[in-house]
């Protein structure tokens, strides 16, 4: 089955620790995205990548980092510089600008 | 600035029809998406409109007016499983999606 996987589903970390969220897709999509969703707010774009070895900052990139070494993988690192990291993180991919984005199941990160 | 407006919450009765409105202001426009999101889950694609008019897909229809910066999602024959948040998102001139905060739809028996 083709799709996007994110792991883990729930993640707890202590304040000041970096944490990496995994995102893998086997849809052969070129573009991948990371969003953050907070209660009562829309999805906010953190980073996106349209091709391997290239990525762009979104609206709220501060405190986050990404890599795109393989087409299938787009991991997100939440660094200790992110002031309020507790949120629901969604990874998505698409085959083109006009095409819908397919989402992974999300990772709910809680920083204690 | 870029902005998407949609109602925060709506309530409807099982079997009825509901219309969820969305207005948008973006730098350029390359189409409008509707997604459904059940609580704690990922959004799933419902529709994409780039031309004016109504697109029908089973119980769900989506309408777009580019001149008014307006779209709506129409859900017919409501079922309890339609209880979810409905997200409106506009594709701007840089092909980035600008997302609304979502409309939480509550279906009552």
Backbone of each chain as ProteinMPNN parsed JSONL, in Angstrom:
{"seq_chain_A": "XXXXXXXXXXXXXXXXXXXXXXXXXXXXXXXXXXXXXXXXXXXXXXXXXXXXXXXXXXXXXXXXXXXXXXXXXXXXXXXXXXXXXXXXXXXXXXXXXXXXXXXXXXXXXXXX", "coords_chain_A": {"N_chain_A": [[0.839, -1.203, 0.0], [0.537, 2.199, -0.885], [1.662, 5.175, 0.718], [2.013, 7.552, 3.434], [4.103, 7.533, 6.197], [4.49, 8.306, 9.602], [6.472, 8.558, 12.445], [7.264, 8.657, 15.933], [3.782, 8.109, 16.971], [3.023, 9.374, 19.288], [5.012, 11.48, 21.288], [7.202, 12.243, 23.855], [9.178, 14.638, 25.391], [11.848, 16.115, 27.25], [12.21, 19.503, 28.231], [14.524, 21.451, 26.401], [15.784, 19.449, 25.035], [16.73, 18.165, 21.87], [14.693, 16.8, 19.264], [13.84, 14.351, 16.828], [11.545, 13.951, 14.25], [10.097, 11.462, 12.306], [9.428, 10.997, 8.791], [8.195, 9.235, 6.14], [7.629, 8.385, 2.738], [6.097, 6.421, 0.194], [5.049, 7.046, -2.222], [6.228, 8.06, -4.384], [6.413, 10.78, -4.654], [7.541, 14.058, -5.447], [7.491, 16.412, -3.913], [7.564, 17.381, -0.506], [6.296, 18.146, 2.777], [6.262, 19.858, 5.936], [4.083, 20.5, 8.563], [2.71, 22.351, 11.265], [0.2, 22.016, 13.718], [-1.885, 23.683, 15.85], [-4.286, 23.824, 18.518], [-7.397, 25.108, 17.418], [-6.287, 26.546, 15.368], [-5.164, 27.061, 11.977], [-3.289, 24.939, 9.687], [0.185, 25.395, 9.828], [2.962, 26.134, 7.868], [6.115, 24.683, 8.137], [8.585, 23.742, 6.945], [9.41, 22.99, 3.52], [10.023, 20.807, 0.741], [10.942, 20.463, -2.568], [12.481, 18.978, -4.218], [15.009, 16.412, -4.027], [17.691, 16.995, -1.766], [17.206, 19.682, -1.511], [15.523, 22.309, 0.147], [13.068, 24.51, 1.563], [12.38, 27.271, 3.719], [9.397, 27.621, 5.585], [6.6, 29.408, 6.927], [7.091, 29.363, 9.67], [9.757, 28.567, 10.458], [11.737, 28.899, 12.372], [13.713, 27.472, 14.882], [13.469, 24.926, 14.022], [14.726, 22.205, 11.981], [15.523, 20.547, 8.889], [16.133, 17.773, 6.616], [16.768, 16.453, 3.355], [17.718, 13.94, 2.077], [17.03, 11.702, 0.731], [14.519, 10.803, -1.641], [12.303, 9.629, -0.511], [12.249, 10.327, 2.149], [11.887, 12.705, 4.794], [12.881, 14.006, 7.359], [12.167, 15.821, 10.375], [13.667, 17.965, 12.663], [13.148, 19.087, 15.855], [14.379, 21.624, 17.564], [16.062, 22.753, 20.586], [15.823, 25.428, 20.491], [13.309, 26.095, 19.716], [10.602, 27.752, 20.884], [8.054, 27.025, 21.826], [7.326, 24.056, 21.548], [5.399, 22.054, 21.839], [2.923, 20.428, 20.131], [0.858, 19.299, 17.361], [2.25, 17.55, 14.777], [2.372, 17.422, 11.324], [3.15, 15.657, 8.409], [3.38, 15.883, 4.893], [2.895, 15.006, 1.416], [3.166, 15.632, -2.123], [2.446, 15.32, -5.65], [2.663, 17.41, -7.323], [2.253, 20.964, -7.925], [-0.465, 21.67, -8.27], [-1.73, 19.55, -7.299], [-3.362, 17.487, -4.868], [-2.377, 17.353, -1.422], [-1.093, 14.644, 0.354], [-1.445, 13.333, 3.54], [0.469, 12.253, 6.375], [-0.142, 10.266, 9.394], [0.464, 11.883, 11.539], [2.351, 13.282, 14.306], [2.172, 13.646, 17.702], [3.661, 15.834, 19.694], [4.844, 16.338, 22.906], [6.289, 18.483, 25.115], [7.858, 18.401, 28.133]], "CA_chain_A": [[0.0, 0.0, 0.0], [1.269, 3.437, -0.904], [1.213, 6.125, 1.707], [3.001, 8.293, 4.213], [4.174, 7.09, 7.584], [5.163, 9.164, 10.56], [6.688, 7.881, 13.721], [6.171, 7.9, 16.539], [2.509, 8.814, 16.991], [3.109, 10.241, 20.458], [6.404, 11.668, 21.678], [7.384, 13.104, 25.015], [10.564, 15.037, 25.562], [12.115, 17.129, 28.264], [12.583, 20.816, 27.699], [15.943, 21.604, 26.133], [16.275, 18.34, 24.226], [16.343, 18.094, 20.461], [13.973, 15.577, 18.93], [13.64, 14.208, 15.382], [10.311, 13.291, 13.834], [10.318, 10.751, 11.052], [8.4, 11.019, 7.76], [8.582, 8.43, 4.983], [6.551, 8.173, 1.77], [6.4, 5.527, -0.927], [4.153, 7.479, -3.29], [7.084, 8.588, -5.442], [6.154, 12.211, -4.762], [8.726, 14.909, -5.368], [7.355, 17.453, -2.9], [7.194, 16.998, 0.858], [6.0, 19.313, 3.611], [6.01, 19.713, 7.361], [3.16, 21.473, 9.135], [2.4, 22.309, 12.694], [-1.193, 22.352, 13.962], [-2.225, 23.973, 17.231], [-5.747, 23.874, 18.688], [-8.097, 26.301, 16.954], [-5.545, 27.261, 14.327], [-4.93, 26.34, 10.743], [-1.967, 24.345, 9.533], [1.236, 26.367, 9.517], [4.05, 25.482, 7.155], [7.423, 24.81, 8.783], [9.544, 23.591, 5.858], [8.982, 22.159, 2.419], [11.088, 20.386, -0.168], [10.366, 20.108, -3.86], [13.346, 17.957, -4.813], [16.023, 15.899, -3.109], [18.823, 17.873, -1.427], [16.801, 21.083, -1.527], [14.348, 22.574, 0.958], [12.806, 25.933, 1.771], [11.703, 27.631, 4.963], [8.013, 28.056, 5.545], [6.266, 30.589, 7.718], [7.497, 29.268, 11.079], [10.903, 27.662, 10.445], [12.674, 29.138, 13.477], [13.729, 26.431, 15.899], [13.323, 23.637, 13.359], [15.625, 21.925, 10.876], [15.117, 19.39, 8.084], [17.057, 17.293, 5.596], [16.108, 15.677, 2.293], [18.797, 13.189, 1.436], [16.381, 10.712, -0.12], [13.205, 11.238, -2.098], [11.262, 9.049, 0.313], [12.364, 10.675, 3.555], [11.982, 14.147, 5.08], [12.813, 14.125, 8.813], [12.113, 17.153, 10.998], [14.243, 18.064, 13.998], [12.669, 20.182, 16.693], [15.536, 21.932, 18.397], [15.793, 23.411, 21.874], [15.567, 26.846, 20.215], [11.882, 26.287, 19.457], [10.1, 28.239, 22.179], [6.815, 26.349, 22.23], [7.296, 22.943, 20.606], [4.274, 21.135, 22.031], [1.97, 20.613, 19.036], [0.601, 18.168, 16.471], [3.065, 17.773, 13.594], [1.882, 16.681, 10.167], [3.982, 15.587, 7.22], [2.56, 15.673, 3.704], [3.608, 14.962, 0.147], [2.319, 15.806, -3.308], [3.15, 15.053, -6.905], [2.772, 18.634, -8.095], [1.709, 22.166, -7.294], [-1.917, 21.711, -8.315], [-2.262, 18.285, -6.814], [-3.635, 17.463, -3.436], [-1.35, 16.847, -0.531], [-1.448, 13.467, 1.139], [-0.885, 13.529, 4.869], [0.729, 11.161, 7.286], [-1.051, 10.249, 10.549], [0.82, 12.924, 12.503], [3.05, 13.004, 15.562], [1.827, 14.605, 18.746], [4.844, 16.063, 20.523], [4.635, 17.038, 24.171], [7.537, 18.817, 25.8], [7.55, 18.521, 29.568]], "C_chain_A": [[0.867, 1.243, 0.0], [0.739, 4.382, 0.14], [2.365, 6.819, 2.391], [2.956, 7.785, 5.646], [4.957, 8.114, 8.398], [5.342, 8.378, 11.846], [7.519, 8.788, 14.628], [4.871, 8.694, 16.517], [2.463, 9.803, 18.158], [4.566, 10.295, 20.9], [6.461, 12.646, 22.83], [8.869, 13.394, 25.155], [10.679, 16.074, 26.673], [12.532, 18.423, 27.574], [14.101, 20.884, 27.519], [16.546, 20.5, 25.298], [15.847, 18.513, 22.776], [15.6, 16.783, 20.216], [13.732, 15.544, 17.424], [12.39, 13.397, 15.106], [10.521, 12.689, 12.45], [9.132, 10.923, 10.102], [8.926, 10.278, 6.54], [7.379, 8.287, 4.054], [7.014, 7.251, 0.654], [5.466, 5.8, -2.102], [4.916, 8.017, -4.496], [6.815, 10.076, -5.702], [7.442, 13.004, -4.633], [8.664, 15.866, -4.183], [6.938, 16.871, -1.547], [7.135, 18.232, 1.737], [5.925, 18.91, 5.075], [5.145, 20.871, 7.819], [3.091, 21.286, 10.639], [0.94, 22.723, 12.833], [-1.388, 22.524, 15.464], [-3.74, 24.098, 17.337], [-6.342, 25.196, 18.219], [-7.373, 27.09, 15.886], [-5.413, 26.402, 13.083], [-3.547, 25.72, 10.733], [-0.96, 25.442, 9.182], [2.447, 25.629, 8.966], [5.389, 25.757, 7.835], [8.525, 24.794, 7.723], [8.884, 22.809, 4.73], [10.163, 21.88, 1.503], [10.442, 19.94, -1.472], [11.212, 19.089, -4.601], [14.364, 17.522, -3.761], [17.165, 16.909, -2.97], [18.493, 19.36, -1.539], [15.563, 21.243, -0.659], [14.28, 24.069, 1.233], [12.115, 26.145, 3.107], [10.258, 28.007, 4.679], [7.819, 29.254, 6.446], [6.831, 30.563, 9.138], [8.703, 28.352, 11.235], [11.825, 27.815, 11.658], [12.557, 28.059, 14.54], [13.562, 25.031, 15.339], [14.414, 23.463, 12.314], [15.157, 20.661, 10.165], [16.286, 18.942, 7.218], [16.238, 16.535, 4.562], [17.197, 14.979, 1.486], [18.258, 12.124, 0.499], [14.996, 11.211, -0.495], [12.121, 10.799, -1.123], [11.193, 9.64, 1.722], [12.562, 12.171, 3.774], [11.858, 14.341, 6.597], [12.868, 15.572, 9.298], [12.729, 17.089, 12.382], [13.705, 19.304, 14.685], [13.785, 20.479, 17.686], [15.119, 22.632, 19.691], [15.531, 24.908, 21.682], [14.097, 27.135, 19.926], [11.211, 26.581, 20.786], [8.893, 27.467, 22.694], [6.583, 25.13, 21.339], [6.119, 21.982, 20.751], [3.207, 21.419, 20.99], [1.773, 19.28, 18.333], [1.338, 18.456, 15.17], [2.61, 16.841, 12.472], [2.869, 16.781, 9.014], [3.072, 15.298, 6.03], [3.448, 15.577, 2.483], [2.628, 15.196, -0.984], [3.159, 15.595, -4.551], [3.297, 16.306, -7.755], [2.037, 19.767, -7.421], [0.187, 22.158, -7.229], [-2.552, 20.463, -7.731], [-2.41, 18.284, -5.31], [-2.44, 16.926, -2.67], [-1.915, 15.662, 0.237], [-0.714, 13.573, 2.476], [-0.581, 12.204, 5.561], [-0.177, 11.272, 8.493], [-0.716, 11.273, 11.619], [1.592, 12.401, 13.702], [2.663, 14.083, 16.554], [2.996, 14.698, 19.717], [4.447, 16.849, 21.764], [5.976, 17.243, 24.839], [7.223, 19.141, 27.251], [8.49, 19.499, 30.265]], "O_chain_A": [[1.816, 1.347, 0.777], [-0.458, 4.41, 0.429], [3.524, 6.698, 1.993], [1.881, 7.629, 6.226], [5.94, 8.696, 7.939], [4.46, 7.63, 12.267], [8.351, 9.57, 14.169], [4.864, 9.846, 16.082], [1.941, 10.911, 18.036], [5.267, 9.283, 20.888], [5.861, 13.72, 22.796], [9.704, 12.496, 25.048], [9.733, 16.8, 26.981], [13.12, 18.422, 26.492], [14.861, 20.432, 28.375], [17.703, 20.597, 24.889], [14.733, 18.955, 22.496], [15.853, 15.782, 20.886], [13.453, 16.575, 16.812], [12.199, 12.308, 15.648], [11.055, 13.334, 11.547], [7.981, 10.986, 10.536], [9.96, 10.636, 5.977], [6.252, 8.093, 4.51], [8.168, 7.294, 0.227], [5.137, 4.899, -2.874], [4.317, 8.384, -5.507], [6.971, 10.561, -6.822], [8.316, 12.679, -3.83], [9.676, 16.104, -3.522], [6.079, 15.992, -1.464], [7.817, 19.227, 1.492], [5.574, 17.778, 5.41], [5.41, 22.037, 7.525], [3.374, 20.219, 11.184], [0.483, 23.652, 12.167], [-1.092, 21.622, 16.247], [-4.406, 24.438, 16.36], [-5.855, 26.269, 18.576], [-7.798, 28.19, 15.533], [-5.536, 25.178, 13.134], [-2.741, 25.937, 11.637], [-1.228, 26.303, 8.345], [2.894, 24.629, 9.528], [5.752, 26.908, 8.079], [9.308, 25.74, 7.625], [7.928, 22.065, 4.947], [11.156, 22.607, 1.49], [9.509, 19.138, -1.473], [10.726, 18.412, -5.507], [14.548, 18.185, -2.74], [17.546, 17.58, -3.929], [19.39, 20.196, -1.648], [14.652, 20.417, -0.714], [15.276, 24.789, 1.151], [11.354, 25.294, 3.567], [9.946, 28.628, 3.663], [8.75, 30.019, 6.699], [7.029, 31.615, 9.745], [8.676, 27.445, 12.067], [12.623, 26.918, 11.93], [11.469, 27.762, 15.034], [13.519, 24.058, 16.091], [14.966, 24.444, 11.815], [14.485, 19.815, 10.754], [17.294, 19.638, 7.101], [15.152, 16.037, 4.858], [17.538, 15.381, 0.374], [18.951, 11.694, -0.424], [14.375, 11.96, 0.26], [11.134, 11.509, -0.927], [10.189, 9.472, 2.414], [13.305, 12.824, 3.042], [10.818, 14.801, 7.068], [13.53, 16.422, 8.703], [12.349, 16.242, 13.191], [13.795, 20.417, 14.166], [14.088, 19.658, 18.551], [13.97, 23.044, 19.853], [15.068, 25.579, 22.605], [13.686, 28.295, 19.896], [11.245, 25.761, 21.704], [8.748, 27.287, 23.903], [5.723, 25.172, 20.459], [5.876, 21.173, 19.855], [2.643, 22.513, 20.956], [2.415, 18.28, 18.651], [1.092, 19.476, 14.526], [2.484, 15.631, 12.661], [3.358, 17.863, 8.69], [2.102, 14.55, 6.154], [4.601, 16.006, 2.501], [1.423, 14.989, -0.837], [4.387, 15.676, -4.527], [3.971, 16.284, -8.785], [1.289, 19.56, -6.465], [-0.391, 22.595, -6.233], [-3.776, 20.344, -7.678], [-1.694, 18.975, -4.585], [-1.621, 16.166, -3.186], [-3.055, 15.679, 0.703], [0.48, 13.865, 2.525], [-1.26, 11.196, 5.367], [-0.909, 12.253, 8.626], [-1.522, 11.511, 12.518], [1.494, 11.227, 14.062], [2.805, 15.276, 16.286], [3.281, 13.761, 20.463], [3.798, 17.891, 21.677], [6.709, 16.288, 25.097], [6.43, 20.033, 27.552], [8.371, 19.717, 31.47]]}, "seq_chain_B": "XXXXXXXXXXXXXXXXXXXXXXXXXXXXXXXXXXXXXXXXXXXXXXXXXXXXXXXXXXXXXXXXXXXXXXXXXXXXXXXXXXXXXXXXXXXXXXXXXXXXXXXXXXXXX", "coords_chain_B": {"N_chain_B": [[-1.982, 41.24, 3.653], [-2.217, 37.634, 3.736], [-5.134, 35.689, 4.012], [-7.538, 33.441, 5.325], [-10.9, 32.877, 5.916], [-13.274, 31.157, 7.815], [-16.175, 29.747, 9.35], [-16.043, 28.986, 12.87], [-17.38, 26.913, 14.146], [-20.087, 24.668, 13.426], [-23.412, 23.384, 13.611], [-25.457, 20.638, 12.738], [-28.198, 18.56, 11.651], [-28.573, 15.034, 11.497], [-29.028, 13.613, 8.299], [-29.737, 15.988, 7.123], [-28.851, 19.003, 5.212], [-25.838, 20.867, 4.921], [-24.002, 23.896, 4.626], [-20.77, 25.014, 4.342], [-18.963, 27.87, 4.565], [-16.281, 29.747, 3.028], [-14.008, 32.341, 2.847], [-11.434, 34.023, 1.057], [-8.277, 35.704, 0.946], [-5.606, 36.197, -0.946], [-2.206, 36.367, -2.152], [-2.219, 36.353, -5.336], [-3.788, 33.541, -6.994], [-4.317, 30.119, -7.198], [-6.153, 28.165, -7.019], [-8.491, 26.296, -4.92], [-8.692, 24.279, -2.069], [-10.494, 21.745, -0.288], [-10.452, 20.001, 2.742], [-11.049, 17.211, 4.886], [-10.965, 16.621, 8.353], [-10.825, 14.388, 10.891], [-11.026, 14.279, 14.447], [-7.866, 14.307, 15.956], [-6.696, 13.047, 13.831], [-5.181, 12.796, 10.515], [-5.583, 15.289, 7.929], [-7.781, 14.689, 5.14], [-8.133, 14.702, 1.629], [-10.775, 16.404, -0.023], [-11.811, 18.058, -2.136], [-10.972, 20.043, -5.065], [-10.997, 23.199, -6.477], [-10.576, 25.288, -9.241], [-11.657, 26.716, -11.254], [-14.509, 28.867, -11.705], [-17.619, 27.877, -10.309], [-19.624, 24.938, -9.639], [-18.604, 21.889, -8.272], [-19.433, 18.575, -8.174], [-19.385, 15.75, -6.07], [-20.483, 12.951, -5.265], [-22.025, 12.882, -2.131], [-20.913, 15.246, -1.43], [-20.276, 18.601, -2.408], [-18.512, 21.271, -4.0], [-18.064, 24.748, -4.294], [-16.938, 27.565, -6.17], [-16.192, 31.023, -6.38], [-14.257, 33.1, -8.007], [-14.132, 35.84, -8.431], [-15.353, 36.867, -6.207], [-13.831, 35.895, -4.179], [-14.531, 33.568, -2.773], [-15.753, 30.507, -1.457], [-17.658, 27.508, -1.035], [-18.459, 24.543, 0.806], [-20.631, 21.954, 0.357], [-22.572, 19.718, 2.069], [-24.538, 16.918, 1.775], [-27.342, 14.893, 2.888], [-26.543, 14.263, 5.564], [-24.405, 12.329, 7.654], [-23.611, 10.653, 10.736], [-20.903, 10.117, 10.761], [-19.832, 12.23, 9.407], [-19.198, 14.151, 11.161], [-16.678, 16.25, 11.925], [-13.726, 18.266, 11.383], [-13.579, 20.769, 8.873], [-11.426, 21.856, 6.512], [-10.405, 24.685, 4.784], [-8.351, 25.689, 2.103], [-6.268, 27.834, 0.308], [-4.446, 28.101, -2.708], [-1.645, 29.947, -3.274], [0.107, 32.49, -5.257], [2.7, 31.588, -5.219], [2.384, 28.933, -5.135], [1.931, 27.94, -2.635], [0.085, 26.557, 0.04], [-2.404, 28.243, 1.762], [-3.868, 28.051, 4.793], [-7.091, 27.814, 6.306], [-8.502, 28.062, 9.652], [-10.217, 26.04, 10.061], [-13.467, 24.485, 10.201], [-15.431, 23.241, 12.652], [-17.653, 20.695, 12.468], [-20.588, 19.634, 13.871], [-22.671, 16.912, 14.16], [-25.948, 16.152, 14.906], [-28.189, 13.643, 16.141]], "CA_chain_B": [[-1.656, 39.905, 4.129], [-3.022, 36.535, 3.222], [-6.082, 35.316, 5.047], [-8.663, 32.55, 5.026], [-11.916, 32.955, 6.967], [-14.359, 30.187, 7.812], [-16.771, 29.713, 10.701], [-15.34, 28.124, 13.814], [-18.162, 25.715, 14.454], [-21.458, 24.604, 12.93], [-24.17, 22.218, 14.06], [-26.504, 20.242, 11.795], [-28.917, 17.343, 12.026], [-28.394, 13.863, 10.631], [-29.948, 13.575, 7.166], [-29.953, 17.327, 6.582], [-27.821, 19.586, 4.346], [-25.125, 21.972, 5.552], [-23.081, 24.612, 3.748], [-19.657, 25.621, 5.076], [-18.421, 28.936, 3.728], [-14.869, 30.1, 3.16], [-13.563, 33.485, 2.045], [-9.982, 34.034, 1.036], [-7.518, 36.831, 0.374], [-4.253, 35.677, -1.136], [-1.354, 36.973, -3.188], [-2.428, 35.445, -6.45], [-4.689, 32.433, -6.652], [-4.177, 28.988, -8.106], [-7.123, 27.129, -6.714], [-8.919, 26.172, -3.533], [-8.854, 22.894, -1.617], [-11.213, 21.406, 0.941], [-10.013, 18.781, 3.39], [-11.774, 16.781, 6.081], [-10.059, 16.152, 9.398], [-11.423, 13.888, 12.121], [-10.239, 14.655, 15.627], [-6.655, 13.542, 16.213], [-6.233, 12.353, 12.64], [-4.657, 13.632, 9.447], [-6.562, 15.763, 6.94], [-7.91, 13.933, 3.894], [-8.563, 15.557, 0.529], [-12.158, 16.297, -0.471], [-12.072, 18.665, -3.432], [-10.126, 21.121, -5.557], [-11.642, 24.048, -7.481], [-9.759, 26.38, -9.765], [-12.556, 27.501, -12.096], [-15.782, 29.209, -11.081], [-18.709, 26.936, -10.486], [-19.895, 23.88, -8.678], [-18.084, 20.549, -8.545], [-20.165, 17.628, -7.34], [-18.713, 14.465, -5.874], [-21.297, 12.194, -4.324], [-22.785, 13.715, -1.185], [-20.196, 16.503, -1.202], [-20.088, 19.495, -3.554], [-17.743, 22.46, -3.66], [-18.347, 25.869, -5.193], [-15.94, 28.621, -6.156], [-16.353, 32.278, -7.111], [-12.954, 33.771, -7.952], [-14.322, 37.289, -8.363], [-15.77, 37.206, -4.833], [-12.919, 35.302, -3.202], [-15.484, 32.837, -1.937], [-16.012, 29.112, -1.754], [-18.385, 26.772, -0.003], [-18.552, 23.085, 0.753], [-22.016, 21.551, 0.626], [-22.675, 18.313, 2.452], [-25.934, 16.481, 1.759], [-27.668, 13.617, 3.556], [-25.523, 14.174, 6.598], [-24.292, 11.123, 8.47], [-22.872, 10.919, 11.969], [-19.462, 10.05, 10.482], [-19.406, 13.496, 8.834], [-18.722, 15.004, 12.256], [-15.242, 16.432, 11.703], [-13.379, 19.638, 10.995], [-13.436, 20.931, 7.437], [-10.377, 22.852, 6.31], [-10.347, 25.37, 3.498], [-6.973, 26.114, 1.861], [-6.092, 28.463, -0.999], [-3.101, 27.984, -3.289], [-1.306, 31.313, -3.678], [0.894, 32.639, -6.484], [3.92, 30.794, -5.055], [1.937, 27.54, -5.016], [1.876, 27.541, -1.24], [-1.28, 26.489, 0.569], [-2.756, 29.075, 2.901], [-4.915, 27.261, 5.434], [-8.0, 28.355, 7.299], [-8.429, 27.405, 10.966], [-11.104, 24.881, 10.063], [-14.825, 24.571, 10.737], [-15.824, 22.013, 13.332], [-19.051, 20.364, 12.183], [-21.192, 18.712, 14.834], [-23.9, 16.33, 13.636], [-26.816, 15.651, 15.972], [-29.165, 12.681, 15.632]], "C_chain_B": [[-2.574, 38.87, 3.554], [-3.907, 36.017, 4.352], [-7.169, 34.403, 4.513], [-9.634, 32.646, 6.192], [-12.973, 31.877, 6.764], [-14.911, 30.125, 9.214], [-16.059, 28.7, 11.582], [-16.07, 26.814, 14.039], [-19.56, 25.812, 13.861], [-22.102, 23.325, 13.452], [-25.255, 21.924, 13.044], [-27.094, 18.914, 12.241], [-28.661, 16.227, 11.011], [-29.463, 13.847, 9.54], [-30.163, 14.912, 6.49], [-28.813, 17.738, 5.636], [-27.15, 20.723, 5.115], [-24.152, 22.578, 4.545], [-22.026, 25.298, 4.603], [-18.98, 26.622, 4.15], [-16.957, 29.222, 4.026], [-14.592, 31.316, 2.277], [-12.047, 33.578, 2.142], [-9.451, 35.331, 0.448], [-6.087, 36.348, 0.27], [-3.506, 36.49, -2.189], [-1.39, 36.036, -4.38], [-3.313, 34.281, -6.006], [-4.541, 31.338, -7.695], [-5.087, 27.831, -7.722], [-7.405, 27.011, -5.238], [-9.212, 24.712, -3.205], [-9.767, 22.844, -0.405], [-10.695, 20.055, 1.431], [-10.942, 18.495, 4.571], [-10.766, 16.26, 7.1], [-10.857, 15.693, 10.615], [-10.46, 14.15, 13.271], [-9.046, 13.722, 15.822], [-6.082, 12.821, 15.005], [-5.695, 13.337, 11.606], [-5.782, 14.14, 8.545], [-6.588, 14.837, 5.726], [-8.573, 14.828, 2.854], [-10.03, 15.309, 0.177], [-12.333, 16.834, -1.889], [-11.042, 19.743, -3.757], [-10.895, 21.872, -6.637], [-10.655, 25.11, -7.943], [-10.589, 27.278, -10.684], [-13.843, 27.781, -11.337], [-16.789, 28.097, -11.318], [-18.732, 25.871, -9.422], [-19.312, 22.559, -9.17], [-18.786, 19.589, -7.604], [-19.437, 16.298, -7.282], [-19.491, 13.709, -4.815], [-22.099, 13.112, -3.426], [-22.16, 15.084, -0.984], [-20.089, 17.291, -2.508], [-19.276, 20.691, -3.087], [-17.94, 23.508, -4.746], [-17.261, 26.907, -5.062], [-16.411, 29.821, -6.959], [-15.046, 33.044, -6.96], [-13.126, 35.279, -7.791], [-14.706, 37.741, -6.954], [-14.807, 36.665, -3.796], [-13.67, 34.417, -2.224], [-15.646, 31.403, -2.424], [-16.949, 28.553, -0.695], [-18.312, 25.286, -0.28], [-19.961, 22.726, 1.174], [-22.045, 20.06, 0.924], [-24.155, 17.949, 2.532], [-26.096, 15.176, 2.521], [-26.659, 13.317, 4.665], [-25.6, 12.874, 7.387], [-23.443, 11.462, 9.695], [-21.358, 10.939, 11.705], [-18.928, 11.331, 9.827], [-18.983, 14.495, 9.917], [-17.196, 15.071, 12.189], [-14.984, 17.923, 11.542], [-13.159, 19.666, 9.498], [-12.522, 22.129, 7.187], [-10.417, 23.381, 4.89], [-8.906, 25.852, 3.309], [-6.861, 26.651, 0.445], [-4.637, 28.363, -1.434], [-2.703, 29.352, -3.834], [-0.395, 31.319, -4.911], [2.219, 31.873, -6.422], [3.631, 29.309, -4.886], [2.072, 27.03, -3.59], [0.432, 27.548, -0.775], [-1.404, 27.383, 1.786], [-3.993, 28.449, 3.534], [-5.81, 28.109, 6.335], [-7.889, 27.553, 8.592], [-9.338, 26.184, 11.047], [-12.454, 25.176, 10.679], [-15.168, 23.235, 11.355], [-17.316, 21.789, 13.108], [-19.539, 19.302, 13.154], [-22.509, 18.234, 14.264], [-24.688, 15.748, 14.809], [-27.844, 14.689, 15.385], [-30.563, 13.286, 15.53]], "O_chain_B": [[-3.597, 39.196, 2.951], [-3.476, 35.921, 5.501], [-7.655, 34.574, 3.395], [-9.225, 32.51, 7.345], [-13.499, 31.712, 5.664], [-14.199, 30.417, 10.174], [-15.54, 27.691, 11.103], [-15.46, 25.747, 14.114], [-20.147, 26.892, 13.798], [-21.429, 22.324, 13.699], [-25.905, 22.841, 12.541], [-26.542, 18.234, 13.107], [-28.55, 16.477, 9.811], [-30.647, 14.039, 9.813], [-30.716, 14.966, 5.392], [-27.937, 16.938, 5.306], [-27.803, 21.451, 5.863], [-23.559, 21.875, 3.727], [-22.36, 26.08, 5.493], [-18.487, 26.261, 3.081], [-16.466, 28.972, 5.126], [-14.912, 31.308, 1.089], [-11.455, 33.256, 3.172], [-10.071, 35.961, -0.409], [-5.429, 36.115, 1.283], [-4.103, 37.2, -2.998], [-0.668, 35.04, -4.42], [-3.551, 34.069, -4.817], [-4.626, 31.582, -8.899], [-4.825, 26.675, -8.054], [-6.674, 27.543, -4.404], [-9.885, 24.009, -3.959], [-9.81, 23.775, 0.4], [-10.525, 19.109, 0.662], [-11.53, 19.399, 5.165], [-9.828, 15.544, 6.748], [-11.489, 16.504, 11.29], [-9.245, 14.231, 13.085], [-9.198, 12.501, 15.85], [-5.108, 12.078, 15.121], [-5.748, 14.552, 11.798], [-6.818, 13.487, 8.416], [-5.565, 14.275, 5.333], [-9.466, 15.614, 3.172], [-10.475, 14.165, 0.088], [-12.92, 16.17, -2.743], [-10.353, 20.274, -2.886], [-11.385, 21.271, -7.593], [-9.986, 25.749, -7.132], [-10.269, 28.451, -10.871], [-14.223, 27.03, -10.439], [-16.812, 27.464, -12.374], [-17.976, 25.898, -8.451], [-19.5, 22.165, -10.321], [-18.745, 19.759, -6.386], [-18.942, 15.789, -8.288], [-19.201, 13.808, -3.623], [-22.778, 14.021, -3.906], [-22.794, 15.984, -0.433], [-19.844, 16.722, -3.572], [-19.342, 21.08, -1.921], [-17.978, 23.204, -5.938], [-16.718, 27.114, -3.977], [-16.951, 29.684, -8.056], [-14.764, 33.581, -5.888], [-12.346, 35.921, -7.088], [-14.414, 38.87, -6.559], [-14.968, 36.964, -2.613], [-13.477, 34.499, -1.011], [-15.673, 31.127, -3.623], [-17.019, 29.076, 0.417], [-18.133, 24.838, -1.412], [-20.429, 23.151, 2.231], [-21.592, 19.245, 0.12], [-24.926, 18.581, 3.255], [-25.131, 14.452, 2.766], [-26.019, 12.265, 4.689], [-26.675, 12.387, 7.736], [-22.669, 12.419, 9.693], [-20.622, 11.689, 12.347], [-17.716, 11.504, 9.704], [-18.466, 15.568, 9.605], [-16.513, 14.064, 12.376], [-15.91, 18.734, 11.562], [-12.624, 18.722, 8.918], [-12.81, 23.253, 7.597], [-10.457, 22.619, 3.923], [-8.301, 26.368, 4.249], [-7.304, 26.009, -0.507], [-3.719, 28.521, -0.629], [-3.345, 29.864, -4.751], [-0.16, 30.278, -5.525], [2.794, 31.547, -7.46], [4.516, 28.526, -4.539], [2.297, 25.842, -3.362], [-0.348, 28.426, -1.142], [-0.61, 27.294, 2.723], [-5.037, 28.33, 2.893], [-5.339, 29.006, 7.035], [-7.261, 26.495, 8.623], [-9.245, 25.391, 11.984], [-12.571, 26.016, 11.571], [-15.194, 22.213, 10.669], [-18.141, 22.606, 13.517], [-18.972, 18.213, 13.244], [-23.372, 19.042, 13.921], [-24.167, 14.958, 15.597], [-28.318, 14.888, 14.266], [-31.502, 12.604, 15.118]]}, "name": "protein", "num_of_chains": 2, "seq": "XXXXXXXXXXXXXXXXXXXXXXXXXXXXXXXXXXXXXXXXXXXXXXXXXXXXXXXXXXXXXXXXXXXXXXXXXXXXXXXXXXXXXXXXXXXXXXXXXXXXXXXXXXXXXXXXXXXXXXXXXXXXXXXXXXXXXXXXXXXXXXXXXXXXXXXXXXXXXXXXXXXXXXXXXXXXXXXXXXXXXXXXXXXXXXXXXXXXXXXXXXXXXXXXXXXXXXXXXXXXX"}
